[in-house]
Amino acid sequence: MRGIIWMLLLALMWGLSIPITKYGLQSAPPLTLTAMRFAVAVVLLFLCTIGKPALSFRALPRAVALGVLGIGVGQVSQAFGIQGTSASVGTIISATIPIFVVVFAALRLGQRVSGRQKLGLLAAFLGIGLVALGRDQPAGAVASSDLAGAFWMLLSAVTIAFYYVWSVELTREYGTVTIAAWSTLFGFLALLPWCAWEMSHTEVHLTIGVISAAVYLGVAVSVVGLFLWLHILKTVSAPVAASVQYLQPVFGIAAAAAMFGDSLGLLFGVGVVLILAGLALAVASKRKAEEAVPHE
C-alpha cells in the first residue's frame, strides 16, 4: 500500500510538469525557463552525489553528449512544444516516451521489435496525429502553431527516449544519480549561451510564478521524482511500477483542464485512447527493475 501511495504521488508530480511548464512560459521564454529549471536541478543533484562513485575522465565525453542531447535537444524542444500547443496535447504526446524507449532499446541490443510493439508504435503515431488535430475548435481552424508544437513535443519524446537508452551503460557503471548530475551540468552549460542570446532579444518577466515554476520543475520533477522512482523500483515489481506511465497523463490532462480550461474534442479523446493502447502494447512485456527508466 505504501508503494502504491508513492506511485500516485510520483504520477501527480510528473503529470503536473507539462501544465506547470506551460504556466511558466506565459511570462518567460522557453530557453530561459529551461535554464532556470536545470540551474536548480544541477545543484541538488551534485549534492546528492556526495559519497557516490566519481565520474572518470574517459566517461566525460559521453556524459557531455548525453547532456547536450537530453537537455539541449530533448528538454528545449519540449519547452518549445509546450509553448506552441495546449498543455493537454503536450501531456499526452509526452506520454509516448516509454514507447520509444522500448523500440530504441530493442534496436540497440540487436533484438527484433515484436509485432505487438510495432502495432503499439503505429497506434501511438495515429493517436499523436489525432491529438494534434483534436482540440475542440471549428473545422479548418487548426492553427499551424498547434501542429508545430506537436512536432516539437514528438521530437522531445524521441530524443529523451534515446537519451535514456544511451545512458544505460554509464548508469550501470557509475550510478543513476552521478550520470544524471554530470549530464545535467553539461546540458545546462551548453544551454547558457543560447539563453543569454534569448534574454537579449526577448523581454523576460521573472515573476514569482516563473520562479516557482522553475523551482518546482527543478526540485520536484528532475530531482525528487528521480529518487522517488528509484525508491518505487525497490518497493514494488517493475510491471507495477510501470503503471505510473499510464497514470501520469491522466493527472496532466486533468491539471491542464483545471488550469487553462483546455477544451478537448472527440478526436483528442480517440487520440488519447490510441496512445495509451500503444503504450500498453509496447511496454507490457516483463522488464527487470534495473532496466526501467524514469519519465522525466
Backbone as CSV, one residue per row, in Angstrom:
resi,resn,N_x,N_y,N_z,CA_x,CA_y,CA_z,C_x,C_y,C_z
1,MET,0.830,-1.209,0.000,0.000,0.000,0.000,0.863,1.257,0.000
2,ARG,1.960,1.216,0.766,2.843,2.380,0.795,3.447,2.626,-0.583
3,GLY,3.808,1.532,-1.271,4.361,1.664,-2.615,3.353,2.281,-3.575
4,ILE,2.079,1.893,-3.440,1.036,2.462,-4.301,0.884,3.956,-4.043
5,ILE,0.969,4.359,-2.784,0.862,5.787,-2.439,2.009,6.569,-3.074
6,TRP,3.244,6.008,-2.987,4.382,6.677,-3.617,4.182,6.791,-5.126
7,MET,3.621,5.749,-5.731,3.377,5.766,-7.173,2.375,6.845,-7.561
8,LEU,1.315,6.971,-6.778,0.320,8.016,-7.052,0.939,9.401,-6.912
9,LEU,1.789,9.573,-5.894,2.449,10.859,-5.700,3.370,11.178,-6.872
10,LEU,4.124,10.186,-7.330,5.030,10.406,-8.450,4.264,10.719,-9.730
11,ALA,3.181,9.987,-9.974,2.368,10.250,-11.162,1.816,11.673,-11.136
12,LEU,1.427,12.138,-9.956,0.931,13.507,-9.812,2.046,14.522,-10.066
13,MET,3.221,14.284,-9.466,4.340,15.222,-9.621,4.771,15.328,-11.076
14,TRP,4.954,14.183,-11.722,5.369,14.207,-13.128,4.230,14.650,-14.043
15,GLY,2.998,14.302,-13.689,1.866,14.716,-14.501,1.676,16.222,-14.542
16,LEU,2.059,16.896,-13.458,1.931,18.352,-13.400,3.045,19.075,-14.161
17,SER,4.067,18.347,-14.609,5.234,19.019,-15.190,4.885,19.824,-16.442
18,ILE,4.081,19.263,-17.344,3.743,19.974,-18.583,2.843,21.187,-18.300
19,PRO,1.743,21.037,-17.526,0.934,22.224,-17.227,1.715,23.319,-16.502
20,ILE,2.598,22.945,-15.584,3.351,23.967,-14.861,4.383,24.626,-15.781
21,THR,4.964,23.859,-16.699,5.841,24.467,-17.695,5.063,25.466,-18.542
22,LYS,3.866,25.084,-18.948,3.003,25.986,-19.726,2.728,27.268,-18.947
23,TYR,2.497,27.132,-17.666,2.254,28.295,-16.810,3.482,29.200,-16.771
24,GLY,4.666,28.615,-16.600,5.886,29.418,-16.563,6.174,30.107,-17.874
25,LEU,5.818,29.469,-18.993,6.089,30.035,-20.311,5.195,31.226,-20.633
26,GLN,4.204,31.477,-19.814,3.363,32.658,-20.031,4.131,33.950,-19.785
27,SER,5.205,33.862,-18.979,5.975,35.068,-18.654,7.446,34.956,-19.017
28,ALA,7.946,33.753,-19.265,9.359,33.564,-19.585,9.486,32.773,-20.877
29,PRO,10.473,33.082,-21.724,10.670,32.326,-22.963,11.235,30.940,-22.685
30,PRO,11.160,30.030,-23.672,11.493,28.613,-23.434,12.907,28.352,-22.937
31,LEU,13.915,28.955,-23.571,15.292,28.666,-23.184,15.585,29.164,-21.777
32,THR,15.039,30.318,-21.443,15.268,30.885,-20.118,14.643,30.025,-19.033
33,LEU,13.398,29.606,-19.232,12.742,28.776,-18.231,13.459,27.431,-18.079
34,THR,13.896,26.850,-19.204,14.616,25.581,-19.140,15.926,25.736,-18.379
35,ALA,16.648,26.827,-18.647,17.913,27.070,-17.942,17.682,27.271,-16.450
36,MET,16.631,27.984,-16.085,16.326,28.190,-14.671,16.008,26.865,-13.990
37,ARG,15.260,26.019,-14.668,14.910,24.712,-14.111,16.153,23.892,-13.810
38,PHE,17.056,23.811,-14.753,18.219,22.943,-14.565,19.326,23.603,-13.758
39,ALA,19.276,24.910,-13.592,20.182,25.559,-12.644,19.866,25.089,-11.225
40,VAL,18.588,24.941,-10.942,18.160,24.421,-9.639,18.510,22.944,-9.517
41,ALA,18.209,22.173,-10.573,18.388,20.726,-10.510,19.852,20.331,-10.380
42,VAL,20.740,21.016,-11.088,22.136,20.576,-11.100,22.779,20.729,-9.725
43,VAL,22.430,21.790,-8.998,22.979,21.979,-7.651,22.528,20.852,-6.729
44,LEU,21.246,20.539,-6.755,20.718,19.489,-5.886,21.267,18.114,-6.262
45,LEU,21.387,17.856,-7.558,21.894,16.555,-7.988,23.337,16.343,-7.547
46,PHE,24.163,17.397,-7.628,25.553,17.235,-7.209,25.666,17.084,-5.696
47,LEU,24.776,17.698,-4.953,24.756,17.460,-3.508,24.446,15.992,-3.219
48,CYS,23.613,15.408,-4.062,23.236,14.001,-3.867,24.330,13.031,-4.304
49,THR,25.339,13.518,-5.036,26.420,12.633,-5.472,27.510,12.480,-4.421
50,ILE,27.404,13.216,-3.329,28.419,13.108,-2.271,28.450,11.667,-1.753
51,GLY,29.640,11.085,-1.793,29.799,9.692,-1.378,29.536,8.685,-2.469
52,LYS,29.122,9.150,-3.670,28.868,8.255,-4.801,30.151,8.090,-5.623
53,PRO,30.232,7.054,-6.473,31.404,6.874,-7.340,31.621,8.084,-8.240
54,ALA,32.882,8.510,-8.362,33.218,9.664,-9.199,33.213,9.268,-10.669
55,LEU,32.931,10.232,-11.509,32.925,10.002,-12.951,34.354,10.073,-13.476
56,SER,34.792,9.076,-14.231,36.154,9.051,-14.769,36.264,9.980,-15.975
57,PHE,37.508,10.354,-16.312,37.738,11.245,-17.445,37.308,10.593,-18.761
58,ARG,37.471,9.290,-18.865,37.108,8.621,-20.115,35.598,8.626,-20.345
59,ALA,34.827,8.814,-19.268,33.376,8.840,-19.405,32.833,10.242,-19.669
60,LEU,33.693,11.259,-19.522,33.222,12.643,-19.675,32.634,12.935,-21.059
61,PRO,33.302,12.513,-22.163,32.707,12.826,-23.475,31.298,12.284,-23.636
62,ARG,31.063,11.071,-23.140,29.709,10.509,-23.246,28.728,11.268,-22.360
63,ALA,29.182,11.710,-21.191,28.304,12.496,-20.317,27.965,13.839,-20.959
64,VAL,28.958,14.441,-21.625,28.714,15.702,-22.337,27.670,15.501,-23.425
65,ALA,27.852,14.436,-24.220,26.899,14.163,-25.297,25.497,13.902,-24.753
66,LEU,25.417,13.185,-23.643,24.117,12.923,-23.025,23.441,14.223,-22.599
67,GLY,24.216,15.112,-21.988,23.645,16.376,-21.538,23.139,17.230,-22.678
68,VAL,23.950,17.324,-23.744,23.538,18.117,-24.906,22.297,17.511,-25.548
69,LEU,22.269,16.176,-25.620,21.124,15.500,-26.230,19.874,15.623,-25.359
70,GLY,20.011,15.291,-24.065,18.841,15.243,-23.201,18.261,16.600,-22.864
71,ILE,19.133,17.581,-22.614,18.660,18.915,-22.237,18.673,19.864,-23.434
72,GLY,19.829,19.910,-24.131,19.956,20.844,-25.251,18.976,20.587,-26.372
73,VAL,18.596,19.329,-26.561,17.624,18.997,-27.607,16.291,18.569,-26.986
74,GLY,16.342,17.558,-26.111,15.105,16.984,-25.585,14.263,17.950,-24.773
75,GLN,14.865,18.545,-23.743,14.094,19.432,-22.864,13.787,20.781,-23.512
76,VAL,14.711,21.272,-24.337,14.452,22.546,-25.024,13.316,22.393,-26.030
77,SER,13.351,21.308,-26.820,12.267,21.098,-27.786,10.939,20.877,-27.063
78,GLN,10.991,20.262,-25.870,9.764,20.111,-25.087,9.196,21.478,-24.695
79,ALA,10.068,22.384,-24.271,9.607,23.725,-23.892,8.988,24.451,-25.088
80,PHE,9.630,24.351,-26.260,9.061,24.970,-27.466,7.733,24.310,-27.833
81,GLY,7.658,22.993,-27.644,6.419,22.298,-27.951,5.280,22.712,-27.041
82,ILE,5.577,22.832,-25.748,4.546,23.253,-24.797,4.096,24.673,-25.093
83,GLN,5.039,25.519,-25.500,4.688,26.899,-25.841,3.780,26.949,-27.068
84,GLY,3.967,26.005,-27.997,3.258,26.049,-29.263,1.933,25.328,-29.303
85,THR,1.568,24.638,-28.235,0.296,23.933,-28.244,-0.290,23.930,-26.836
86,SER,-1.404,23.256,-26.654,-2.044,23.255,-25.344,-1.317,22.310,-24.388
87,ALA,-1.515,22.515,-23.103,-0.887,21.662,-22.099,-1.415,20.231,-22.191
88,SER,-2.674,20.058,-22.571,-3.238,18.711,-22.700,-2.578,17.953,-23.833
89,VAL,-2.417,18.609,-24.982,-1.754,17.969,-26.120,-0.315,17.620,-25.758
90,GLY,0.391,18.565,-25.125,1.771,18.312,-24.722,1.883,17.150,-23.764
91,THR,0.955,17.052,-22.830,0.989,15.976,-21.840,0.846,14.610,-22.477
92,ILE,-0.109,14.458,-23.370,-0.361,13.127,-23.926,0.709,12.728,-24.927
93,ILE,1.276,13.666,-25.685,2.377,13.310,-26.591,3.613,12.939,-25.788
94,SER,3.839,13.629,-24.690,4.972,13.302,-23.829,4.854,11.891,-23.260
95,ALA,3.629,11.382,-23.150,3.417,10.041,-22.606,3.931,8.945,-23.529
96,THR,4.324,9.306,-24.762,4.839,8.296,-25.692,6.314,7.976,-25.451
97,ILE,6.980,8.666,-24.539,8.404,8.413,-24.297,8.698,6.938,-24.019
98,PRO,7.962,6.252,-23.130,8.272,4.834,-22.871,8.168,3.950,-24.108
99,ILE,7.306,4.310,-25.051,7.186,3.519,-26.273,8.485,3.590,-27.068
100,PHE,9.024,4.786,-27.218,10.266,4.937,-27.960,11.443,4.326,-27.203
101,VAL,11.375,4.335,-25.878,12.426,3.675,-25.086,12.488,2.194,-25.437
102,VAL,11.329,1.544,-25.483,11.285,0.120,-25.798,11.841,-0.139,-27.197
103,VAL,11.449,0.677,-28.165,11.901,0.484,-29.540,13.405,0.703,-29.664
104,PHE,13.920,1.803,-29.089,15.353,2.087,-29.178,16.177,1.029,-28.455
105,ALA,15.671,0.577,-27.308,16.396,-0.452,-26.563,16.490,-1.734,-27.381
106,ALA,15.408,-2.107,-28.038,15.415,-3.311,-28.863,16.385,-3.160,-30.035
107,LEU,16.382,-2.012,-30.678,17.270,-1.784,-31.817,18.728,-1.761,-31.389
108,ARG,19.015,-1.136,-30.252,20.398,-1.020,-29.812,20.968,-2.371,-29.411
109,LEU,20.149,-3.215,-28.819,20.608,-4.524,-28.375,20.526,-5.577,-29.475
110,GLY,20.116,-5.123,-30.678,20.030,-6.054,-31.788,18.868,-7.010,-31.707
111,GLN,17.891,-6.666,-30.885,16.734,-7.541,-30.736,15.657,-7.171,-31.759
112,ARG,14.866,-8.146,-32.116,13.789,-7.891,-33.061,12.643,-7.164,-32.361
113,VAL,12.143,-6.135,-33.015,10.967,-5.445,-32.484,9.756,-6.305,-32.811
114,SER,9.030,-6.699,-31.780,7.915,-7.617,-31.968,6.776,-6.961,-32.734
115,GLY,5.910,-7.824,-33.278,4.743,-7.310,-33.988,3.855,-6.482,-33.083
116,ARG,3.757,-6.890,-31.816,2.947,-6.138,-30.863,3.521,-4.738,-30.639
117,GLN,4.857,-4.652,-30.541,5.491,-3.352,-30.348,5.322,-2.465,-31.582
118,LYS,5.405,-3.061,-32.770,5.187,-2.285,-33.999,3.756,-1.765,-34.045
119,LEU,2.816,-2.620,-33.653,1.416,-2.192,-33.622,1.219,-1.072,-32.609
120,GLY,1.895,-1.184,-31.454,1.811,-0.129,-30.454,2.374,1.181,-30.953
121,LEU,3.501,1.123,-31.674,4.095,2.333,-32.232,3.177,2.966,-33.263
122,LEU,2.563,2.142,-34.117,1.636,2.660,-35.118,0.431,3.312,-34.461
123,ALA,-0.128,2.641,-33.439,-1.281,3.214,-32.727,-0.913,4.540,-32.078
124,ALA,0.290,4.614,-31.504,0.718,5.851,-30.851,0.852,6.983,-31.852
125,PHE,1.423,6.700,-33.032,1.583,7.743,-34.043,0.224,8.232,-34.554
126,LEU,-0.701,7.300,-34.759,-2.044,7.703,-35.155,-2.688,8.558,-34.063
127,GLY,-2.477,8.150,-32.817,-3.015,8.925,-31.698,-2.433,10.320,-31.625
128,ILE,-1.115,10.440,-31.883,-0.470,11.759,-31.869,-1.101,12.664,-32.910
129,GLY,-1.344,12.117,-34.102,-1.976,12.917,-35.143,-3.353,13.398,-34.744
130,LEU,-4.148,12.504,-34.151,-5.488,12.897,-33.734,-5.454,13.893,-32.584
131,VAL,-4.509,13.702,-31.650,-4.387,14.624,-30.531,-4.007,16.014,-31.030
132,ALA,-3.081,16.078,-31.999,-2.647,17.367,-32.533,-3.787,18.105,-33.222
133,LEU,-4.715,17.344,-33.812,-5.832,17.952,-34.538,-7.117,18.005,-33.722
134,GLY,-7.091,17.430,-32.521,-8.329,17.164,-31.805,-8.776,18.181,-30.795
135,ARG,-8.226,19.379,-30.825,-8.742,20.411,-29.923,-10.116,20.847,-30.384
136,ASP,-10.973,21.149,-29.441,-12.371,21.483,-29.741,-12.451,22.881,-30.335
137,GLN,-12.364,22.949,-31.683,-12.416,24.229,-32.373,-13.099,24.017,-33.712
138,PRO,-13.534,25.081,-34.371,-14.262,24.930,-35.623,-13.446,24.183,-36.670
139,ALA,-14.157,23.499,-37.586,-13.476,22.762,-38.635,-12.605,23.697,-39.458
140,GLY,-11.397,23.257,-39.785,-10.481,24.056,-40.583,-9.770,25.125,-39.802
141,ALA,-9.988,25.178,-38.487,-9.375,26.251,-37.699,-8.140,25.790,-36.953
142,VAL,-7.596,24.620,-37.311,-6.394,24.129,-36.650,-5.225,25.021,-37.026
143,ALA,-4.631,25.665,-36.060,-3.546,26.605,-36.327,-2.265,25.849,-36.624
144,SER,-1.440,26.448,-37.497,-0.159,25.826,-37.827,0.724,25.734,-36.595
145,SER,0.537,26.684,-35.650,1.331,26.642,-34.427,1.021,25.396,-33.607
146,ASP,-0.225,24.914,-33.650,-0.581,23.683,-32.940,0.184,22.497,-33.509
147,LEU,0.254,22.405,-34.836,0.962,21.308,-35.475,2.457,21.409,-35.220
148,ALA,2.991,22.628,-35.258,4.413,22.806,-34.968,4.714,22.423,-33.523
149,GLY,3.821,22.785,-32.606,4.009,22.420,-31.214,3.994,20.919,-31.022
150,ALA,3.083,20.235,-31.725,3.034,18.774,-31.646,4.315,18.162,-32.186
151,PHE,4.856,18.749,-33.259,6.126,18.248,-33.807,7.254,18.382,-32.794
152,TRP,7.343,19.558,-32.136,8.396,19.762,-31.128,8.240,18.765,-29.982
153,MET,7.007,18.507,-29.563,6.780,17.549,-28.482,7.187,16.140,-28.900
154,LEU,6.895,15.777,-30.152,7.292,14.459,-30.639,8.808,14.343,-30.712
155,LEU,9.471,15.396,-31.201,10.939,15.411,-31.232,11.498,15.253,-29.825
156,SER,10.890,15.917,-28.866,11.332,15.810,-27.476,11.180,14.383,-26.963
157,ALA,10.039,13.751,-27.244,9.805,12.392,-26.776,10.838,11.421,-27.353
158,VAL,11.112,11.548,-28.649,12.087,10.667,-29.296,13.485,10.902,-28.719
159,THR,13.855,12.158,-28.542,15.198,12.488,-28.060,15.408,12.033,-26.619
160,ILE,14.430,12.289,-25.761,14.556,11.894,-24.355,14.607,10.372,-24.231
161,ALA,13.815,9.674,-25.048,13.863,8.210,-25.033,15.242,7.716,-25.453
162,PHE,15.815,8.330,-26.482,17.152,7.948,-26.931,18.180,8.230,-25.838
163,TYR,18.002,9.332,-25.120,18.890,9.675,-24.003,18.874,8.580,-22.946
164,TYR,17.682,8.101,-22.582,17.576,7.056,-21.572,18.303,5.786,-22.009
165,VAL,18.076,5.383,-23.255,18.670,4.143,-23.738,20.185,4.278,-23.838
166,TRP,20.647,5.429,-24.304,22.073,5.646,-24.490,22.807,5.721,-23.145
167,SER,22.122,6.071,-22.088,22.769,6.255,-20.786,22.837,4.975,-19.961
168,VAL,22.301,3.858,-20.483,22.203,2.636,-19.681,23.562,2.163,-19.189
169,GLU,24.555,2.074,-20.101,25.872,1.565,-19.693,26.519,2.445,-18.636
170,LEU,26.431,3.754,-18.824,27.048,4.665,-17.855,26.368,4.581,-16.498
171,THR,25.055,4.492,-16.481,24.353,4.438,-15.197,24.645,3.134,-14.466
172,ARG,24.836,2.049,-15.198,25.190,0.778,-14.556,26.583,0.859,-13.936
173,GLU,27.477,1.618,-14.568,28.860,1.695,-14.088,29.035,2.710,-12.968
174,TYR,28.364,3.848,-13.079,28.586,4.937,-12.117,27.364,5.262,-11.256
175,GLY,26.210,4.726,-11.594,25.002,5.012,-10.834,24.151,6.078,-11.506
176,THR,22.851,5.982,-11.306,21.915,6.903,-11.953,22.129,8.346,-11.521
177,VAL,22.335,8.565,-10.232,22.453,9.928,-9.716,23.696,10.618,-10.270
178,THR,24.823,9.925,-10.307,26.062,10.523,-10.816,25.922,10.921,-12.274
179,ILE,25.382,10.030,-13.097,25.222,10.340,-14.518,24.195,11.453,-14.715
180,ALA,23.121,11.422,-13.939,22.122,12.488,-14.040,22.736,13.839,-13.696
181,ALA,23.579,13.887,-12.654,24.190,15.143,-12.235,25.130,15.694,-13.310
182,TRP,26.031,14.838,-13.811,27.012,15.320,-14.787,26.376,15.655,-16.130
183,SER,25.469,14.846,-16.597,24.824,15.146,-17.880,23.980,16.412,-17.767
184,THR,23.332,16.608,-16.615,22.556,17.835,-16.403,23.467,19.056,-16.400
185,LEU,24.631,18.939,-15.763,25.580,20.053,-15.743,26.019,20.432,-17.151
186,PHE,26.413,19.434,-17.950,26.901,19.735,-19.297,25.781,20.254,-20.198
187,GLY,24.585,19.722,-20.035,23.462,20.240,-20.797,23.134,21.669,-20.418
188,PHE,23.206,21.965,-19.134,22.942,23.321,-18.648,23.989,24.298,-19.192
189,LEU,25.269,23.906,-19.157,26.334,24.778,-19.663,26.182,25.030,-21.161
190,ALA,25.785,24.000,-21.908,25.581,24.174,-23.346,24.410,25.094,-23.645
191,LEU,23.466,25.137,-22.738,22.267,25.954,-22.932,22.499,27.430,-22.618
192,LEU,23.475,27.743,-21.759,23.663,29.111,-21.288,23.876,30.143,-22.396
193,PRO,24.752,29.900,-23.392,24.927,30.927,-24.439,23.631,31.226,-25.192
194,TRP,22.864,30.193,-25.494,21.606,30.402,-26.188,20.590,31.127,-25.306
195,CYS,20.631,30.821,-24.021,19.748,31.506,-23.080,20.101,32.990,-23.002
196,ALA,21.399,33.300,-22.978,21.836,34.700,-22.939,21.378,35.438,-24.193
197,TRP,21.498,34.771,-25.347,21.041,35.394,-26.594,19.536,35.648,-26.546
198,GLU,18.777,34.670,-26.051,17.331,34.817,-25.971,16.937,35.983,-25.062
199,MET,17.600,36.090,-23.921,17.272,37.153,-22.976,17.616,38.525,-23.530
200,SER,18.610,38.588,-24.429,18.979,39.874,-25.028,18.035,40.282,-26.154
201,HIS,17.237,39.330,-26.647,16.332,39.616,-27.752,14.859,39.502,-27.374
202,THR,14.588,39.032,-26.171,13.204,38.822,-25.751,12.980,39.424,-24.378
203,GLU,11.841,40.035,-24.198,11.503,40.589,-22.893,11.153,39.464,-21.921
204,VAL,11.855,39.432,-20.803,11.677,38.371,-19.813,11.117,38.970,-18.528
205,HIS,10.042,38.393,-18.026,9.446,38.849,-16.772,9.652,37.760,-15.717
206,LEU,10.628,37.958,-14.850,10.910,36.969,-13.811,9.967,37.185,-12.629
207,THR,8.744,36.752,-12.822,7.722,36.891,-11.790,7.854,35.772,-10.766
208,ILE,7.101,35.902,-9.691,7.057,34.847,-8.692,6.564,33.543,-9.310
209,GLY,5.617,33.667,-10.237,5.088,32.483,-10.894,6.146,31.758,-11.707
210,VAL,6.965,32.494,-12.446,8.029,31.892,-13.251,9.057,31.207,-12.359
211,ILE,9.472,31.906,-11.308,10.464,31.337,-10.394,9.902,30.090,-9.713
212,SER,8.650,30.150,-9.312,8.023,28.992,-8.666,7.948,27.804,-9.624
213,ALA,7.607,28.093,-10.893,7.540,27.018,-11.883,8.905,26.382,-12.086
214,ALA,9.953,27.207,-12.186,11.306,26.683,-12.383,11.750,25.855,-11.183
215,VAL,11.438,26.324,-9.983,11.821,25.594,-8.775,11.068,24.266,-8.703
216,TYR,9.785,24.279,-9.014,9.019,23.027,-8.992,9.597,22.027,-9.992
217,LEU,9.860,22.478,-11.209,10.377,21.586,-12.234,11.754,21.053,-11.867
218,GLY,12.598,21.934,-11.310,13.942,21.513,-10.946,13.975,20.593,-9.745
219,VAL,13.166,20.911,-8.731,13.192,20.133,-7.481,12.296,18.898,-7.580
220,ALA,11.006,19.116,-7.821,10.044,18.013,-7.763,10.173,17.053,-8.939
221,VAL,10.301,17.600,-10.157,10.301,16.746,-11.345,11.665,16.124,-11.598
222,SER,12.728,16.950,-11.603,14.040,16.451,-12.007,14.799,15.735,-10.891
223,VAL,14.581,16.120,-9.634,15.384,15.549,-8.556,14.550,14.627,-7.664
224,VAL,13.543,15.161,-7.000,12.733,14.340,-6.101,12.049,13.215,-6.871
225,GLY,11.563,13.521,-8.066,10.922,12.495,-8.875,11.860,11.348,-9.207
226,LEU,13.118,11.667,-9.495,14.107,10.632,-9.789,14.314,9.704,-8.600
227,PHE,14.518,10.274,-7.418,14.750,9.446,-6.233,13.497,8.666,-5.836
228,LEU,12.341,9.279,-6.042,11.101,8.581,-5.737,10.916,7.388,-6.675
229,TRP,11.267,7.577,-7.943,11.181,6.484,-8.911,12.102,5.330,-8.526
230,LEU,13.344,5.652,-8.155,14.293,4.619,-7.753,13.798,3.880,-6.499
231,HIS,13.185,4.628,-5.584,12.638,4.005,-4.369,11.477,3.083,-4.715
232,ILE,10.623,3.501,-5.636,9.477,2.681,-6.031,9.949,1.372,-6.653
233,LEU,11.014,1.437,-7.467,11.532,0.230,-8.101,12.027,-0.790,-7.083
234,LYS,12.435,-0.299,-5.906,12.875,-1.208,-4.854,11.705,-1.710,-4.014
235,THR,10.562,-1.072,-4.136,9.408,-1.382,-3.281,8.410,-2.311,-3.957
236,VAL,8.167,-2.075,-5.252,7.194,-2.881,-5.988,7.863,-3.473,-7.218
237,SER,7.197,-4.409,-7.872,7.744,-5.028,-9.072,7.758,-4.026,-10.222
238,ALA,8.649,-4.262,-11.202,8.777,-3.340,-12.328,7.479,-3.187,-13.118
239,PRO,6.732,-4.280,-13.420,5.470,-4.090,-14.145,4.480,-3.205,-13.404
240,VAL,4.435,-3.336,-12.077,3.545,-2.481,-11.289,4.043,-1.038,-11.310
241,ALA,5.356,-0.861,-11.150,5.926,0.486,-11.185,5.671,1.164,-12.521
242,ALA,5.657,0.373,-13.594,5.445,0.939,-14.932,4.062,1.552,-15.092
243,SER,3.133,1.195,-14.219,1.786,1.764,-14.319,1.784,3.266,-14.088
244,VAL,2.862,3.800,-13.497,2.983,5.253,-13.360,2.862,5.918,-14.728
245,GLN,3.358,5.240,-15.764,3.334,5.784,-17.112,1.912,5.952,-17.633
246,TYR,0.968,5.189,-17.100,-0.426,5.315,-17.506,-1.148,6.398,-16.703
247,LEU,-0.767,6.537,-15.440,-1.442,7.494,-14.569,-1.009,8.928,-14.840
248,GLN,0.244,9.103,-15.244,0.793,10.449,-15.419,-0.019,11.321,-16.379
249,PRO,-0.355,10.841,-17.596,-1.143,11.701,-18.488,-2.539,12.004,-17.964
250,VAL,-3.087,11.110,-17.157,-4.416,11.369,-16.582,-4.358,12.589,-15.673
251,PHE,-3.358,12.612,-14.777,-3.188,13.772,-13.899,-2.859,15.026,-14.706
252,GLY,-2.022,14.863,-15.733,-1.613,16.023,-16.530,-2.769,16.655,-17.275
253,ILE,-3.605,15.839,-17.898,-4.748,16.372,-18.646,-5.755,17.019,-17.703
254,ALA,-5.976,16.399,-16.546,-6.890,16.989,-15.563,-6.376,18.341,-15.086
255,ALA,-5.055,18.429,-14.824,-4.477,19.697,-14.381,-4.565,20.748,-15.474
256,ALA,-4.335,20.347,-16.731,-4.402,21.294,-17.846,-5.810,21.847,-18.010
257,ALA,-6.793,20.972,-17.857,-8.182,21.427,-17.964,-8.528,22.395,-16.843
258,ALA,-8.026,22.118,-15.628,-8.321,22.978,-14.489,-7.586,24.311,-14.572
259,MET,-6.328,24.281,-15.014,-5.505,25.498,-15.024,-5.786,26.399,-16.218
260,PHE,-6.047,25.787,-17.388,-6.159,26.587,-18.610,-7.503,26.430,-19.311
261,GLY,-8.371,25.594,-18.760,-9.669,25.403,-19.382,-9.578,24.805,-20.765
262,ASP,-8.593,23.906,-20.995,-8.440,23.287,-22.303,-9.743,22.637,-22.740
263,SER,-10.186,22.992,-23.938,-11.411,22.429,-24.483,-11.026,21.312,-25.440
264,LEU,-11.409,20.093,-25.116,-10.929,18.920,-25.844,-12.060,18.289,-26.641
265,GLY,-11.807,18.034,-27.902,-12.820,17.466,-28.768,-12.782,15.951,-28.812
266,LEU,-13.664,15.385,-29.662,-13.773,13.933,-29.785,-12.485,13.319,-30.325
267,LEU,-11.865,13.984,-31.319,-10.630,13.454,-31.890,-9.537,13.351,-30.836
268,PHE,-9.496,14.320,-29.949,-8.494,14.274,-28.877,-8.715,13.036,-28.013
269,GLY,-9.967,12.777,-27.652,-10.262,11.612,-26.822,-9.876,10.313,-27.502
270,VAL,-10.161,10.202,-28.796,-9.776,8.999,-29.542,-8.259,8.882,-29.597
271,GLY,-7.588,10.020,-29.789,-6.128,10.010,-29.830,-5.518,9.559,-28.519
272,VAL,-6.086,9.999,-27.406,-5.595,9.584,-26.084,-5.722,8.068,-25.932
273,VAL,-6.866,7.526,-26.350,-7.073,6.075,-26.252,-6.038,5.333,-27.082
274,LEU,-5.769,5.808,-28.304,-4.795,5.145,-29.168,-3.389,5.204,-28.576
275,ILE,-3.013,6.350,-28.029,-1.673,6.477,-27.451,-1.507,5.572,-26.239
276,LEU,-2.496,5.545,-25.361,-2.408,4.680,-24.187,-2.435,3.201,-24.591
277,ALA,-3.205,2.868,-25.638,-3.209,1.496,-26.127,-1.836,1.140,-26.703
278,GLY,-1.235,2.090,-27.439,0.101,1.861,-27.966,1.118,1.692,-26.859
279,LEU,0.981,2.474,-25.802,1.866,2.350,-24.645,1.730,0.970,-24.010
280,ALA,0.501,0.504,-23.877,0.273,-0.809,-23.281,0.885,-1.918,-24.138
281,LEU,0.725,-1.824,-25.440,1.255,-2.846,-26.337,2.781,-2.863,-26.329
282,ALA,3.378,-1.685,-26.223,4.835,-1.584,-26.344,5.569,-1.970,-25.075
283,VAL,4.996,-1.689,-23.911,5.751,-1.861,-22.662,5.152,-2.910,-21.734
284,ALA,4.199,-3.691,-22.219,3.546,-4.663,-21.338,4.431,-5.855,-21.023
285,SER,5.489,-6.088,-21.819,6.368,-7.224,-21.562,7.107,-7.031,-20.256
286,LYS,7.495,-8.133,-19.623,8.180,-8.065,-18.339,9.567,-7.459,-18.514
287,ARG,9.930,-6.600,-17.588,11.249,-5.982,-17.608,11.842,-6.066,-16.222
288,LYS,13.158,-6.162,-16.188,13.849,-6.139,-14.902,13.763,-4.730,-14.327
289,ALA,13.680,-4.637,-13.011,13.540,-3.334,-12.369,14.696,-2.414,-12.705
290,GLU,15.909,-2.980,-12.787,17.041,-2.110,-13.017,17.083,-1.568,-14.436
291,GLU,16.261,-2.121,-15.358,16.265,-1.659,-16.731,15.175,-0.623,-16.986
292,ALA,14.290,-0.428,-15.998,13.237,0.560,-16.168,13.819,1.951,-16.039
293,VAL,13.244,2.901,-16.748,13.792,4.260,-16.749,12.711,5.241,-16.334
294,PRO,13.077,6.325,-15.706,12.090,7.332,-15.326,11.619,8.120,-16.522
295,HIS,10.502,8.792,-16.388,9.928,9.562,-17.487,10.617,10.894,-17.648
296,GLU,10.842,11.592,-16.575,11.364,12.960,-16.682,12.840,13.020,-16.344
